[in-house]
């Protein structure tokens, strides 16, 4: 499973099963691609941790060079629970 899928599963677990890109409309490739690109502006539910939102956004970047690797994700403060550490940046 790639880190993007991990981000989506994380979101679904935190929001009671709601997929961040789900639409009742017929699946259209271009629409899905636009939704992926819009995840940078995606509004994470307010009742969830800002650190969780940060990790989700970093796991679901459309550009692979900007997306966290599994190694980087495991160092994120939301995972480690070391909330006073700096959020790791990607190259």
Steps between C-alpha positions, in 0.01 A plus 500: 500500500647839410502798736217669311274205578619512862393867514155417367460209744616728784238757401227238479587364845497848655173610338288191547553346158446798269734492198655844433437475126168314497233634270169342411553616141618257238875448525684722257878491472540874447271583790698267727829655388366850577392381844847362564659829402255685726600301809744779585198720569301212654333595827567246771219472761559754778455247783813312390858584588688753286789252504273231353395744228863584429594133466200434273596789271862385483399140421259601225706743292434441130862576412704195603810711568306698761320199653637345819674168476408232754825578683413870524143427608620283787698799635196731501397625849146365457646149466777531758285698747800727556293814445785735580719380214515679167290362218742336253519653155546311175779574257 
